[in-house]
Amino acid sequence: MTLPEEFKRRMAEILGNEAELLFKALEREEPVRAFRVNTNKIKVEDFLPICPFDAEKIPFCDDGFYTTEQNPGNFAAHAAGMVYMQDPAAMSTVGAVEVRKGWKILDACAAPGGKTAQLSACTGEDGIVVANEYNAKRCRVLLENVERMGCRNVAVLNLDTKFLPDVYREYFDLAVVDAPCSGEGMFRKNSKAVEEWSPDNIFMCRDRQRYILENVAKCVRGGGILLYSTCTFSLEENEKNIQWFLDGHPEFEIIPAAEKVRKHTSDGIDLPGCGYDMTLARRFYPHISPGEGQFFAVLRKKAETSEKSGEGNIQYIRKNKVSDKKASGQGNGKAEISGMLEAAKDFLNENTRLCASDLSGQELIFRGGNIYLSPEIPLPDFGVFVPGVCVGEVRKGRVIPHHGLFSAYGNLFDNRVDLKQQDLRVNEFMRGREILIEDKTLKGWGVLTVENCALGGIKASCGVCKNHYPKGLWLR
């Protein structure tokens, strides 16, 4: 790889002689590979004894590990959502904040979903993550990862961020803006980022980032956190953006990142004449810590600046625009929808230990032809990709369960077939084939689990398990 000369000149202005070490790392060294254990599905201490590939602890991420494995997608551990392949620098962003259980969180630029799944595990089932992605194609990738990781507390939106404050003004404890950027930190992973790099692209990205920041800042409650990050090095997209934002938003202040992350990152660049301590921002350099490039800054909204009107707006949208329009555009009458919801409740009660009559913090709703288990949160009239875990489709009074339900709630199904990773039937199942089991009494819908982690749905009869693993996920 040959780095653009103008990029090298700009980085020399930032790093001085140290820039040569960065250039060497980008041009000559291989990208670092790593994964995060998905604690939505399995505890770290339970996964490590069965980990099918090498793993070396990442010091700043409790559930993160370096690995040399090149093809993780071939393993059942990956397919069953036990792990998410993620760059160490990307993990460090969420690690910069001590996320509390029960927090309401916005991931404003969420695809491909690594931070969404990480945030989902951090806030737990009592918390909520609204994962928004503007690009519809990337939104589908986001949803695939949310489903594979078994996230129970995530709603996926496909919106321009300008619409978010209409629904979520002053609503979130934490809003994450992992902004689209010029991608300088990803040069050794993405040759296209090198080819497309230019100063003009940097300024275009800067303007887009400012637009997103302005919109998302309105969604943070008083006392809440706005976490801004990029995978680039340019001052315009990083420290200068933070300076611009704070100049226009005195209700926010920059605060230190968590100590465990500070130890393995470099200080932000202290801008001349800047009235803020930009060294509190963090930079992740590949010549210093194993991983790709990353920048992030933790911004806190002062509690006393909270607007008074936010919650009223949220209640209005929830009551008048969500509940009355769940069938939006589907042509289904209220009686028909009610029947489908009852069928879904019956299915859950008959096949799982998930009591559909007492769903704490969730509700069954009909949207887009499917039934969903949705977190009880306000939802916009448009741009809802999925409002939660898809239970399935109701056909002639019968529920056809969705893969998302098996993945998220597989361990609550009454019928479960658990196999070890080494069992040859696991690969057969991942290739879309039916499998044979010893228990010929097992009948009806159930789940195939691998090491007690849900892989996909089955329908059992007389010792044969028909395969309901989605064709698009089959191992080729």
N, C-alpha and C positions, 0 to 999 in steps of 0.2 A: 504494500500500500504506500502511495506517495501522498503526503499531506500537502494541502494547498499552502503556498508560500505566505499568502496574506494571513491565513489562520496562524501559522507559525510566528509571524511578526506580532500579531495581536497577543498571543499567549506569552511571548517573550516580554511584552510590556507588563503583563500581570505577574509572571513568575520569575523574571530575570534569568539568571544562569540555570535555575532549576527546571526551566522549560525543556532543556535538552533531555532530561530524564523522562519527562512526560512524552516527548516525541519518540524516544526509544521504546517506551512501553506500548505506545499506540502502533508503531510501525513494525515492531519485531516480535512482540510477545503475543501469545495466544489469549483469546478471551477467557475469563474465568467462568467456570460452571458452578452452579450452586442450586440448592433446593431448600424449601421450607416445609417442615412437617405440618400438615393441616390438622390442627387440634380441634377443628370442627368434627373430625372423624376418628382421630386416634391420638392418644397421648404420646409425647416424645419418648418417654421411657418404655412405652409398649412397642413403639415402632423400631427403635434402634436395634433390638435383638433380631428382628426379622428383615431389616433393611437389605434389599437385594444388591446394592452397589456400595462402593466405598463412600465414607462420610467423615468429614473433619469439621469439628465445631467452629462456627463463626462466633467470634468473641462478643459482638455487640447485639446479637439476635438470639434469644433463648431457644427458638425452634429452627434456626438456620444452620446449614451445613454446606461446606465445599464438597465437590465431587468431581471425578474425572469422567463419569459416565456420559457417553455421547448419544445414546438412544434410549432415554428413559421411557418414551412412549410405548416401548415394547413390553414393559413390565406391568403386571397386574397392580402393583402398588401405585403406579401412576394412574392407570385407568380407573381404579377405585377411589381416587381422590385422596390418597394418603399423603401425597406430596405435590407441591407446585414448584416447577423449575423457575427460579427467579434470581436475578442478579443481586449480589450482596449489597451493592450500593442502593438498589431499589428497596431492599428490606430496611435499610437504615433510615429511610424517610419516615415510615410509620413508627419505627423505634425511637424517633426523636421526641415523641409525645408519650406520656404515661396515660394511655387510653384506659378509661374506667369502665367497668361492667355497667351495662344499662344505658350507655351514651347513645344519643341520636347523632348519626354521622352522615355527612354528604361526601361522596367521592364524585367530584364534579366532572372529571375527564377520565372515566374509569377503565376503558379498554386498555389492555386485554383482560384485566381482572385480578392481577396479582395482589395489588393493594386492597382491592375490594374484599377478597377472601381473607387477607391478613386482618383487615379491620373488623370483618364479621366475627372472626375468632376472638379478637381482643375484646369487643363489646359484649359478646355472649348473646344467648337467646333472649335475654331481657332487653337488649339493645336493638337498634335498627340501623341498617345501612341503606341509604338511597344512592344507587350507583347510576350515574348519568353519563351517557356517551352520545355526542352529537352525530357521529358518523354511523349510519344504519348498518353498514357492512361490519364495522368494528363492534357494533352493539351485539351482533349475533355471536361473534367470538367471545365477547364478555359473558353473554348468557351461557354459552357452552361451558365456560370455566366455572361460573357460579354453580351450575348444575353438577358438574363433576366433583366440585369441592363440597357438595352437600350443604350449601348455605341455606339456613332456614329463615334468616332474618333480613333478606335482601330484596328490595324492589328495584327493577331495572327500568330506567327512563331513557328516551331518545329525544332529547330536547336541546335547543339553543339555550345557553345558560341565562339569557335575558328573561326567560319565562319562570325561572326558579323562584325569584323573590315574590312573585304573585302567589305562590303556594306555600313557600317555606320561609317567609320573612321572620328573622329572629328566632329560628326554630332549632338549629343544630348546635350541639355541644362542640362538635368538631367538623370543620369543612376542609377537605383536602383538594387542592388545585395542583394536580400533577400535569402541568401545562404542556400542550404541544410546543415543540421547540426546534431549534436548528440541529439538535442531535449530535453535537460535537463529542459528547461523552460516549457515544455509541459507535464511533468511527471504526474500531476494530471488529465490531460485530455486524456492522451494516455498511457495506461498500457504497450503497446508494446514497447514504448520508454524506459521504465524502464528495461524491459526484455533484450533489445538489447544493453543496455549501457555497455561500456567498455572503458578503456583508449585507446586501439587499435582503436576503432571506432572513438574516438575523433581525433586521428592523421590522420586517413583516411579522415575524413571530412575536417580537416585543409588543407590537400594537395589539395583536390578537390576545396575548397574555394579559394585557392591561384591561381589555374588554371583559375577559372572563373574571379577573380579580374584582372588578367593579361590581359585577353581577353577584358573584358568590359571597362577597363581603356582607351583603344585605341579608344573607341567610344565617349569619352567625349570631347567636344570642349574646347578651351581655355576660361577660365572664368567660365566653367560649373561645375556641382556638381556630385560627385560620392557618393551615399548614400549606405553604407554597413550595413547589419543587419543580425542577427541570432536570433533564439529562444532558445539559450543555454547560459550557464554561464561560460564555461571553458575559461581560459586565452588563451589557444592555438588557439581557434577558434575566439577569440575576440581581446583583446588588443595586443596580440603577433602577430596576423595576420596583424593588422594595422601597428605595428612597422615594421614588415617585408616589407609590401607594401611601406611604406614611405621611408624606406632605399633604396629601388630600384627605387623609383619614386619621385625624388626631385622636380618635377614639380607640385606635389600635396602637400597640407597642410591641417592639421586637423583644423576645425573651430567650433565655438560654435553652438549647436542646438538652435532652436527657444526657446525664453524665456518661452512660455506657456508650453512647454514640460519639460524644465529643472527643473521647480518647482516641478514636480511630478515624477522625476527620480533621481537615484543616480549617482554620479560621476563614471566615468570609473576608473579602477585600475591603479595607477601610478606605472609603472614597474621600478625596480631598474636599473640605468644606461641607461634608455631610454632617448633619446634626444628630445622627443616630449611630449607635455602636454596631457597625456592620460586621465586626469580628464575631458577633453572636451567631450570625448565619454560618452554615457549614458547607464545606466543599469536600467532595469525595474524589480523590485523584487516583488513577490506576497505578501510578508509580510509587504510591505511598501505601495504599491498602489494596488487597486483592479484590478486584471488581472493576466495573466501568465507571464513567464519570457521572457525578450527580451534584446538584446544589439544592439546599433547602433552607428555609427560614421559618421559625415558629413565631406567629403573631397572635397576641392575645387582645381580645376586645375588652376594654375596661367595663366593669359591671355597671357603673353608674350611668353609662351612656345608652343603656338599653332602651329601645323604643317601646312605648306603651301599647301601641295598636296591633302588634304582630299576631298574638294568639287569636284575637277576634277574627282576623282575616282567615286564619287556618280553620277555625271551627266552621265558618261560613262555607268554605269550599268543601270540607268533609261532609257536612250535612246536606247541602243543596245540590252539589255537583257530582259527588261520587255515588252516594247511596241511591239516588234516583236515576242514575244513568249508567249502571253497570253493564247493561246490555248494548251500550252505545252502538247504533248502526247495525245490530244483528237481526232485527226484525222479530225478536222473541218477545212474547207477551209475559206479563208478570207471573201468571199462573204456570206457564211453561218453565220459566227460570226457577220459580220456587220448587217445582218438581225435580229439576236437575240438581238443585242444592240439596234437597232431601235425599236423592239417590246417592250423592257424594257422601253425605253424612252416614248413610246406611253402609256404604262400602267401607268407610274408615272404621266404623264400629264393628263390622263383621270380620275385617281382615287385619286390623292393627290394634295396638294398645294406645293409639292416639284417640282420646275421647273427643269425638267431634261435637259433643253437646257442651263441652266445657273447655274451649280453646282460649287459654290465657294469653291475652295480647295479640290474638290473631282472629281473623274472620274468614269464613268461606264466601267467596264472591264469584260471580260469573262475568267473564270478560273475554271478548274475542273468540267465542265459541268453546272456551274451556272453563273449568272450575279451578280456582286457585285458593290456596291458604295464604292469605295476605296479612302482613303486619298491619295493625290498626293505625294507619297514618293517613294524612291527607294525600290525595292523588289528583293530578291535573286531569282536565277533560280530554286531553290529547297527548300523544307522545309517551304513553305508558307501554313499554315493550313487554314487560311482564310485571304484575303487581306482587309477586311472591312465588312460592313453590307451586308448580302446576300439578294439581291432583289428577287431572285427566279430562277426557271428553265423555259426554253422556250420549249414548246411542240407544234409542228405543228403551230408555229407562235403565240401561246398564252402563256402568262406568268402565271405560277403557283407560287404565291407569297410565300415567306419563312417566318417562324415565326420571324426571326431576323428583317425583314423589319417592321412587325407589331409592334414589341416591341420598336424599335428605333424611328420609324417615325409615330407611331399610331396616334398621335395628329394632324398630317398633312393629314390624310385621310379624304375625303369628307364625306364618310358614317361612322358615329360613333354611337354606342349605349352605353350610359353611365349609369352605375348602381351604387347604393350605396353598400357598403360592406355587409349590412344586407340583401340585396335582395337575396332571395332563388335561383334565377336564376344564381347568381355568382357561387355558389357551383355546380349547375348542369353543368354549362359550364366547370368548373375545372375538372369535372368527364368525360368530353368528349361528353356531350350530347348537342343536339340542343336546342335552347331556343326560346320562343315566345316573340314577341314585339308588341306594340300597333300600330306602324306605318307600315301599310301594303303597303305603297308606296315605302319604302326603297328597293332598288334593287342593287344587285351586290356585289363586294368585299368591305369589310369594317373592322372595328375594334371594339371589345368590350373593353370598358374602365371601370375601377373601380375607382371612385373618380377622374376621368379625367386622370388616368394613364393606359396606354395600357396593356391589359392582353393577348389578342390573336386575331387571325383573324376570320372573319365570312364571309359567303356569304349569303346575304339576298334575300328573295323573298316571297311576299304575307304574311308578318308578321312572317315568320319562318327564323331563322338564323342558317344555317348549321355551325357546329363547325369545325374550322381548328386549334384548339389548339393541339400541338404535343402529340401523344399518350404517349410518354415517360414521359411527364410532368403531366399526369392525376393524380388527387387526388384519392387515393385508399381508 
